[in-house]
Amino acid sequence: MKVQVPADRIETEVDKRLLEVGRRAKLKGFRPGKVPMKVIRQQYGPQVRQEVLSELVQSSWYEAVSEQQLRPVGGPRIETQGAGQGEDLTFTATFEVFPEIALAGHEGLAIEKPVAEIAPSDLDDMIERLRRQRGHWHAVERKARRGDRVVVDFDGTIDGQPFPGGSGREVAIVLGEARMLKDFEAGLADIAAGEERRLTVNFPPDYGASELAGRTAEFQVTARRVEEEHLPDLDDDFCRSFGIEEGGIEKLRSEVEENMRQEMAERVRELMKRQALDRLLEAHDVDLPAALVEQEILSLQQEAARRMGGKANEQTELPPREPFEDMARRRVGLGLLIGEVARSVPIRLDTARVRARLEMLAASYPKPAELLKLYTGNRELMAQIETAVIEDQVVDWLLDRADVTEKPMQFKDLMEPAH
């Protein structure tokens, strides 16, 4: 955008400022307020002119943007020409704008709604999971078998050299859980306490640490203990450990089933929301402002750095940007589309839902009142909550008008989908 500010507007503002300066100026040899304008202009003129030009650039840019009904993404890059004594000020402002989005296809989105029943076996499995949460381990004098926990020390080498993360002490591995590399866990079958083994382990080509992917390591392993899991009986003491004083196991099963239904409803909502947002993105080709994408990439990098214990405000400690680019583009695209749906419908922020979300968040903290005070007193934190609530309201609006077909599923498949 090219903007021109007339010379007379500049000179009028400069003269006005110099008069104000003259009333306050204290110069040696002159009484306050009695300094001749010629002296004021010589002493303060360049500084005042620069201040006026800077302010006129900003104000005239805002005026031009408003007149053209543009929505800038961030501030402009300014290049000025002219603006000497008696000259017009001409400047070029380069900036990104929010894209114009023509909504189409956002009503009648094709959505599959998972439908499942909680079978008695599903409830039995959940009760068994609760038993395992209350279980404990005892050392046994026999060879390890599936389901046992083997506690080991190990030292690994590649081409005869140790490598980062290749050694461990008192590492507990439950056989059959597949939480270790396949070759490593398989090498522990039938091992006994005190036994030593040498294992050859192949790292898969897609292993997370690129320096190890596809390579072969040798591990020297010593089994410290073989332990067997002991589960509590399904008796009144077990029920009391979950806060159930009366009604025994039947009351426990009833409450567990109700919790499972709530979790299933949340999972169904989560899957339908994901589909709705995916379909919304697919229906629109949005020109994403580069500044917003870069801002989101940085935000994701900082978030990842904090999770890894790094310093999010130091560029050198941020992870590489490439893994976050697709996610950043998705977030920016959805943010623009959700905002456009909310404006066009229109959807007003539901303050009751904002309050409920805040209270739910606060309930998970030791001092809920302090967290509520922190959020309500911080505009940035409140904006995050409000954005999330608006997103949920837009999703509700999309789902209310979606073309929904039911998809029967098993409870296990719904709650623990294959990856």
N, C-alpha and C positions, 0 to 999 in steps of 0.2 A: 504494500500500500504506500503510495506517494502522497505526502501531506505538505501543504504550503501554509505558512503563517505570515500574514502581511507585516511589513516593516513597521507601519504605524501602531499596530497592536503591541509589537515588541517595545518600541520606543516609549509608548504611553506607560507600559508596565515598569520599564526601567526608571523613567522619571518619577513615577509614583513611589517606587522603592527608595530612590535617592532622597526624596523629600522626607520620608520616614526616617532614614538614616541620619539626615541633617538635623532632625529634631533631637536625636539622641547622642550624636557624635560629640566626643570630647577630644579636641585637638589643642595642642600647646599654642598659646597666643590668642585663642578665641574663647569667648564665653560660650557655655553650653547653649545650643540652639541658634547661635549667631554665626556659625561658620558659613562663609559664602558658598553658593552652589557650585561655582567653578572649582573651588578647592575640594568640595565633597566629591564631585565628579572625577577629579584627578586621583583622589585618594581611594575611593571605593568603587568607581565606575566599572572597571574590568570584572571585579568579583561579583558585583550586583548583576551585571549583564549575563555572566555565566550562570548564576542561579536562576535568573528569569528564563533563559533559554532552556535550561534543563527542565524546569517546571512546565514551560509551554509545550515542550516535546511530549511530556507525559499527558498533560491535560488535553492537548489537541489530538493525540492518538486515541484517547478514550472517547472523545467526542466523535471522531471519524468512525471508530468501531461501532459506537452506538447508532450513529446515523445510517451506517450500512447494515445494521442488525446482524453483526457477526458475533460469534462466540469463540474468543481466543482460547487456545490451550497454552497457558503460561504467558510470560511477557515477551515483548518483541526484541529483535536485534535491530538497532538503530544506526543508520548512516546519514550524516547531515551534510548539507551544502549551504554555502552562503551564511547569512546572519551577521555580517559585519555591520558597522554603523550605517543605518539607512537602508539596509538590504532585507529582502524577505528571507525568512528561514524556510528552507526546503529540506525535508528528510524522508528517507525511505524506511519503512518499518516492515521487517520480515518476520512472520509468525505463523504458527499453525492454528487452524480453527477446528472446532468440533465438526465432524462430518454431518451432512444432511442425511437423515435416515428415513426412507419411505417404508413404513411397516407394511409387510405383506405376508400372508400365510401364517400369522401368529395365532389365528383362531382355527380350531379344528386340527390341531397337531395330533399326529398318530402316536398314541402312547399305549404301551402294554402295562397292565396292572398285574403284578404277581399275586396269585391267590393260593394260599396253603392252609392246611389244617394241622393242628398239633396232635399228632398221634400219641397213644400211650407210650410207644417206644421212644418218641422224642422226649417226653417227660421223664422217662426212666434214665435216658442218657444225661439229661440235665441234672437229675438228682445224683447220678454217679459222678458228674463233674464237681458237684458241691462236696461230695465225699472226698474226692481227690484234693480239693482245696484244704480240707481238714486232715488230710493224711500225713503220715510221717514215714521215715525210712529207717530200717534196721540193717546192720551189717550181717551178711550170711557167709558161711564157710562152704561155698559151692561155686561152680562155674556160672558165669553170667548168662542170662537168657532174656528173651524179648520182654520188655517192660521193666527190667531191673535198671538201677542207676549205678553206673560205673564211675568211680572217681579216679582220675588219672593225672600223672605228670607226663609231659611230652616235650620233645625238642625236635624241630624240623630243620632240614637243610635242602637247598636247591643247588645242584652242582657242587655239593660239599660245603656250601656256605650258608650260615644262618640267615634268616630273612625276617623283616618286621612282622610281628604277630604270629611267628612260627613256633613259639614256645608257650607253655602254660604250666601252672602248678595247682593241684587240687581242683581240677576242672571236672564238674559233674555232668555226665552225659547219660540221658535216659535212652536205652536202646529201643528203636522203633519210632522215635519221635522225628527222626530225620532233620535234626537241627544242626548236625555237623555234616561235613562233606561225606558223600556216599561211601567212598572208599575208606575213609577214616572210621566211620561207624561200623561198616561191615567187618573191618579188621579187628574189632573188639568182641566179636561173637565168641562165646564160650571161654572168655578170659577169666582167670581166677585172681584173687588178691595176691599181690607179690609177683605176679607173672610179668615178664618183659617181652615185648614184641617189636619187630621192625616192620613198619607199614609203608607201602608205596601208594602215594595218593596223587591222583590226577585232578588238577584244578580245571573246571569247565571253561570253555572258550568265552563264555559271557560272565565270568566271575567278576564281582564288583570291583576288586582291586586290579586294575589293568596290568600292573607289573607282574601279577601272578597268573592271569588268565591263560589257560592252555598249557601251563607248565606242569612238570612232575616234581613232587617233593618226596623226600624220605623222612619218616618220623620214627624216632626212638621213643617208645611208649612204656610206661610202668604203671600197672594197675595198683592203686593204693587200697581201694575197698570195692567190694561188690555189695550193693544194698538192695533190699527187697522192700517194696511199698506195702504199708499196712494202712488199711482204710477203717474209719470208725463204723461201728454198727449203726443201723438205722433205728435208733431208739430215742427215748425222750431227751436224753442228754444231748444227742446230736441236734434235735429240733430246738432245744433251748439255746444252743450256740448261734442260732439264727433269730433269736428273740421270740420264739413261739413257746409260751408257757403252758398252753392248754390246746388240746386237739390232736397232739401227736403228729405222726407222719402224714395222716390225711390232711391236716391243716397245712402242713408244710407243702405238700404236693399242690394243694389248692392255690397257695400264695405264689409258688414258683410258676405254676401255669399262668396265672394272671400277669406276672412279670414277663413271661415269655410272649404273651399276647401283646403287651405294650411294646416290647422290643421289636416284635414282628411288624406292628403298625408303623413304627419309626423307620424300619428298614424298607418297607413298601413305599413310604413317603420319600425316602432318600433316593430310591431307584427311579421313581416316577419324576421327581424333581430333576434328576440328572438327565433323563430322557427329554423332558420339556425344554431344558436349557440347550441341550444338544440340537434338538429340532429347530429351536429359535435361531441358533447360530447358522445352521445349515440353510435356513430360508433367507438369509440376508448376507450380502457381500459388503461388509463394512470397511471403509477406508480408515485404517487405524492410525491415529496421530503418533508419529514416532516418539515424540516427547513423553506421551503417556506410557508407551511400551517400555521405553528406557527406564522410566520411573518405577514401573512395576517389576522389571527385572532386578533393579537395585534392591527393591523392597524384599523380593524373594531371596536374593543373595544374603541380605542382612539377617533375614529370618533363619536361614540355614546356618549362618555363622553363629548366631546365638544358640541354636540347638547343639552345635558342636563345641560350645564353650569358647568360641573365638570372640574377637572384638568387632562388633557389627559396624562400628564407625571408622574402622581402619581398612582402606582399600586393599592393602596387602594381605589381609586375613580373610577376605571374601573368597568363596569358592568360584570356579569358572562360571561365566555367564551363560554359556551355550545350553546346559541342561535346563535352564529356566525360560528360554525364549518362547517355546510353544505354550507353556503355562501362562506366561505373561500376556501373550497375544490373546489367548482364550479369555483371561480375566478382563482385559481391557475391552474386548469385543462384547462380552456379556454385560459389562458395566454400562456401556453405551446403549445397548439394546434394552436392558432393563430400565434404564433412565427414560428412554424414549417411550416405552410402553406405559410407564408410570405417568409421564406427562400427557400422553395422548388419550388415555382412558377417561378421565385422569384418576390416579390412585393417590389418596391422601394418607400420609403417615398415621398409622394407628398407634396413638400414644399409650393405649392400654397394653398393647403387645410389647412396646418398648419397655414399659415398666415391668411386665411379666418376665421378659428376657433378662433384664437387669437383676431381678430378684432371684431368678434361677441361677444366674452366674454367681451372685453373692452367696447363695446358699452353700456353695462348695468351698467357701473360705472360712477360716476359723472366726473371723470378725466381720460378719456380713455388713454391718452398719458402716464400717470404715471403707469397705470397697464401694458401697453405694455412694458415699460422700465423695470418694475419689473420682468416680465416673461422672456424677452429676455436676461436679465442679470443673470438669475438663472437657472443653468443646470438641477436641479431637477424638477422645475416647467415646463420647456420646455419638459423634458422627459415625463411628464404626458400628455401633449398635443400631443406629437408625438405618444405615445402609443395609445391614443384614435383615432388618424387619421389612423394609421396602422390597427387598429381593423376595422374601417369603410371601409377601402380599401379591407381588407380580406372578410368582409361581402359582399361587392359589387361583388367580384370575385365569392364567393359561390352562390350568388343569380343569377348571370349571367348564371351559369351552373346548376341551380337547376331545378327540375321537378315541375313546378308551376301549380297548379290548382286554378281556381277562386272560391271563396265562397261568394255568394250573401248574403248581410246582410242589415238590416235597419241601417240608419245613427246613431240613438240613441244607438243601440246595439253595434255598432262599437266604438263609442266615449265614451260610459259609460257602459262598460261590467259589467255583474253581477259578484259579488265576492262570 
